[in-house]
Amino acid sequence: MILKPISIISILLLIGLSKTDLNDKPCVADATQAIAIAEKEFIKVYGEKKVNEEKPFVAKLVKDTIWIVRGSLPKNDERGHWVGGVVVAEINANNCKIIKIIHGK
């Protein structure tokens, strides 16, 4: 009789461990995927023309949980200086949700 409760506990522990393993895999696995997600959202907010002006995008993973995706400053004044700000997105690496999107000044 003691074996049955132990077996049930073992099965429950194994199920719990496998769920934990699945949840530990990030939804956003790499910079390329983070950039693709951010670019799609940038276009929804700022339009394709504005977003294309800020390419290439750069992505950096912070604390293994948040992808920061930034645009690049365009050279747009008469002397070729960088002017203005860029789009920035924060993406939760574990669930692919956008935390915030902003545009610098």
ChimeraX commands (.cxc) that place a marker at each C-alpha (Angstrom):
marker #1 position 0.00,0.00,0.00 radius 0.5
marker #1 position 2.82,2.40,0.68 radius 0.5
marker #1 position 4.06,1.94,-2.88 radius 0.5
marker #1 position 0.90,3.37,-4.40 radius 0.5
marker #1 position 1.13,6.81,-2.74 radius 0.5
marker #1 position 4.85,6.95,-3.49 radius 0.5
marker #1 position 4.21,6.06,-7.14 radius 0.5
marker #1 position 1.54,8.71,-7.43 radius 0.5
marker #1 position 3.83,11.29,-5.85 radius 0.5
marker #1 position 6.63,10.31,-8.24 radius 0.5
marker #1 position 4.35,10.69,-11.24 radius 0.5
marker #1 position 3.13,14.08,-10.03 radius 0.5
marker #1 position 6.71,15.22,-9.48 radius 0.5
marker #1 position 7.70,14.11,-12.99 radius 0.5
marker #1 position 4.73,15.91,-14.50 radius 0.5
marker #1 position 5.63,19.04,-12.53 radius 0.5
marker #1 position 9.25,18.88,-13.66 radius 0.5
marker #1 position 8.34,18.48,-17.30 radius 0.5
marker #1 position 6.01,21.49,-17.13 radius 0.5
marker #1 position 8.78,23.54,-15.53 radius 0.5
marker #1 position 11.19,22.54,-18.28 radius 0.5
marker #1 position 8.73,23.63,-20.95 radius 0.5
marker #1 position 8.11,26.96,-19.23 radius 0.5
marker #1 position 11.84,27.66,-18.95 radius 0.5
marker #1 position 12.24,27.87,-22.72 radius 0.5
marker #1 position 12.01,31.49,-23.84 radius 0.5
marker #1 position 9.30,32.50,-26.27 radius 0.5
marker #1 position 11.72,34.91,-27.95 radius 0.5
marker #1 position 14.79,32.77,-28.54 radius 0.5
marker #1 position 17.17,35.19,-30.27 radius 0.5
marker #1 position 17.78,38.74,-31.45 radius 0.5
marker #1 position 16.43,38.06,-34.94 radius 0.5
marker #1 position 13.08,36.94,-33.53 radius 0.5
marker #1 position 12.96,39.88,-31.10 radius 0.5
marker #1 position 13.58,42.32,-33.97 radius 0.5
marker #1 position 10.85,40.72,-36.10 radius 0.5
marker #1 position 8.31,40.99,-33.27 radius 0.5
marker #1 position 9.29,44.59,-32.49 radius 0.5
marker #1 position 9.29,45.70,-36.13 radius 0.5
marker #1 position 5.76,44.41,-36.62 radius 0.5
marker #1 position 4.60,46.44,-33.62 radius 0.5
marker #1 position 6.62,49.51,-34.62 radius 0.5
marker #1 position 4.87,49.56,-38.01 radius 0.5
marker #1 position 1.44,49.35,-36.34 radius 0.5
marker #1 position 2.26,52.38,-34.18 radius 0.5
marker #1 position 4.52,54.57,-36.33 radius 0.5
marker #1 position 3.92,53.43,-39.92 radius 0.5
marker #1 position 6.15,51.56,-42.34 radius 0.5
marker #1 position 7.92,54.65,-43.76 radius 0.5
marker #1 position 9.05,55.94,-40.35 radius 0.5
marker #1 position 10.10,52.48,-39.20 radius 0.5
marker #1 position 12.13,51.83,-42.35 radius 0.5
marker #1 position 14.03,55.08,-41.76 radius 0.5
marker #1 position 15.29,53.69,-38.45 radius 0.5
marker #1 position 16.77,50.44,-39.73 radius 0.5
marker #1 position 18.88,48.57,-38.87 radius 0.5
marker #1 position 17.44,47.50,-35.54 radius 0.5
marker #1 position 19.58,46.21,-32.71 radius 0.5
marker #1 position 18.36,43.80,-30.02 radius 0.5
marker #1 position 19.89,43.05,-26.63 radius 0.5
marker #1 position 18.73,40.56,-24.01 radius 0.5
marker #1 position 18.71,42.02,-20.49 radius 0.5
marker #1 position 18.78,39.75,-17.42 radius 0.5
marker #1 position 17.70,36.78,-19.58 radius 0.5
marker #1 position 14.09,38.02,-19.50 radius 0.5
marker #1 position 13.63,41.22,-21.53 radius 0.5
marker #1 position 14.63,41.97,-25.10 radius 0.5
marker #1 position 15.34,45.64,-25.78 radius 0.5
marker #1 position 15.03,46.44,-29.50 radius 0.5
marker #1 position 16.20,49.86,-30.74 radius 0.5
marker #1 position 16.23,51.57,-34.08 radius 0.5
marker #1 position 19.21,53.45,-35.50 radius 0.5
marker #1 position 19.40,57.22,-35.81 radius 0.5
marker #1 position 19.06,58.35,-39.42 radius 0.5
marker #1 position 21.46,60.97,-40.74 radius 0.5
marker #1 position 18.93,63.53,-41.81 radius 0.5
marker #1 position 20.26,67.05,-41.51 radius 0.5
marker #1 position 22.17,68.96,-44.19 radius 0.5
marker #1 position 25.53,68.21,-42.56 radius 0.5
marker #1 position 24.84,64.47,-42.21 radius 0.5
marker #1 position 24.39,64.62,-38.44 radius 0.5
marker #1 position 22.07,62.35,-36.56 radius 0.5
marker #1 position 18.93,64.11,-35.48 radius 0.5
marker #1 position 16.04,62.94,-33.32 radius 0.5
marker #1 position 15.31,59.75,-31.43 radius 0.5
marker #1 position 14.61,56.14,-32.24 radius 0.5
marker #1 position 11.91,53.57,-31.65 radius 0.5
marker #1 position 12.46,51.29,-28.66 radius 0.5
marker #1 position 10.54,48.18,-27.65 radius 0.5
marker #1 position 10.78,46.02,-24.57 radius 0.5
marker #1 position 9.62,42.44,-25.10 radius 0.5
marker #1 position 9.17,39.77,-22.44 radius 0.5
marker #1 position 11.40,36.89,-23.60 radius 0.5
marker #1 position 9.27,34.31,-21.79 radius 0.5
marker #1 position 5.83,35.11,-23.19 radius 0.5
marker #1 position 6.50,37.31,-26.28 radius 0.5
marker #1 position 4.40,40.15,-24.88 radius 0.5
marker #1 position 5.31,43.74,-25.60 radius 0.5
marker #1 position 6.07,45.51,-22.33 radius 0.5
marker #1 position 6.31,48.96,-23.91 radius 0.5
marker #1 position 7.03,50.81,-27.12 radius 0.5
marker #1 position 8.37,54.35,-27.12 radius 0.5
marker #1 position 10.04,56.78,-29.47 radius 0.5
marker #1 position 12.83,59.03,-28.25 radius 0.5
marker #1 position 13.07,62.69,-29.10 radius 0.5
marker link #1:1,2 radius 0.2
marker link #1:2,3 radius 0.2
marker link #1:3,4 radius 0.2
marker link #1:4,5 radius 0.2
marker link #1:5,6 radius 0.2
marker link #1:6,7 radius 0.2
marker link #1:7,8 radius 0.2
marker link #1:8,9 radius 0.2
marker link #1:9,10 radius 0.2
marker link #1:10,11 radius 0.2
marker link #1:11,12 radius 0.2
marker link #1:12,13 radius 0.2
marker link #1:13,14 radius 0.2
marker link #1:14,15 radius 0.2
marker link #1:15,16 radius 0.2
marker link #1:16,17 radius 0.2
marker link #1:17,18 radius 0.2
marker link #1:18,19 radius 0.2
marker link #1:19,20 radius 0.2
marker link #1:20,21 radius 0.2
marker link #1:21,22 radius 0.2
marker link #1:22,23 radius 0.2
marker link #1:23,24 radius 0.2
marker link #1:24,25 radius 0.2
marker link #1:25,26 radius 0.2
marker link #1:26,27 radius 0.2
marker link #1:27,28 radius 0.2
marker link #1:28,29 radius 0.2
marker link #1:29,30 radius 0.2
marker link #1:30,31 radius 0.2
marker link #1:31,32 radius 0.2
marker link #1:32,33 radius 0.2
marker link #1:33,34 radius 0.2
marker link #1:34,35 radius 0.2
marker link #1:35,36 radius 0.2
marker link #1:36,37 radius 0.2
marker link #1:37,38 radius 0.2
marker link #1:38,39 radius 0.2
marker link #1:39,40 radius 0.2
marker link #1:40,41 radius 0.2
marker link #1:41,42 radius 0.2
marker link #1:42,43 radius 0.2
marker link #1:43,44 radius 0.2
marker link #1:44,45 radius 0.2
marker link #1:45,46 radius 0.2
marker link #1:46,47 radius 0.2
marker link #1:47,48 radius 0.2
marker link #1:48,49 radius 0.2
marker link #1:49,50 radius 0.2
marker link #1:50,51 radius 0.2
marker link #1:51,52 radius 0.2
marker link #1:52,53 radius 0.2
marker link #1:53,54 radius 0.2
marker link #1:54,55 radius 0.2
marker link #1:55,56 radius 0.2
marker link #1:56,57 radius 0.2
marker link #1:57,58 radius 0.2
marker link #1:58,59 radius 0.2
marker link #1:59,60 radius 0.2
marker link #1:60,61 radius 0.2
marker link #1:61,62 radius 0.2
marker link #1:62,63 radius 0.2
marker link #1:63,64 radius 0.2
marker link #1:64,65 radius 0.2
marker link #1:65,66 radius 0.2
marker link #1:66,67 radius 0.2
marker link #1:67,68 radius 0.2
marker link #1:68,69 radius 0.2
marker link #1:69,70 radius 0.2
marker link #1:70,71 radius 0.2
marker link #1:71,72 radius 0.2
marker link #1:72,73 radius 0.2
marker link #1:73,74 radius 0.2
marker link #1:74,75 radius 0.2
marker link #1:75,76 radius 0.2
marker link #1:76,77 radius 0.2
marker link #1:77,78 radius 0.2
marker link #1:78,79 radius 0.2
marker link #1:79,80 radius 0.2
marker link #1:80,81 radius 0.2
marker link #1:81,82 radius 0.2
marker link #1:82,83 radius 0.2
marker link #1:83,84 radius 0.2
marker link #1:84,85 radius 0.2
marker link #1:85,86 radius 0.2
marker link #1:86,87 radius 0.2
marker link #1:87,88 radius 0.2
marker link #1:88,89 radius 0.2
marker link #1:89,90 radius 0.2
marker link #1:90,91 radius 0.2
marker link #1:91,92 radius 0.2
marker link #1:92,93 radius 0.2
marker link #1:93,94 radius 0.2
marker link #1:94,95 radius 0.2
marker link #1:95,96 radius 0.2
marker link #1:96,97 radius 0.2
marker link #1:97,98 radius 0.2
marker link #1:98,99 radius 0.2
marker link #1:99,100 radius 0.2
marker link #1:100,101 radius 0.2
marker link #1:101,102 radius 0.2
marker link #1:102,103 radius 0.2
marker link #1:103,104 radius 0.2
marker link #1:104,105 radius 0.2
view
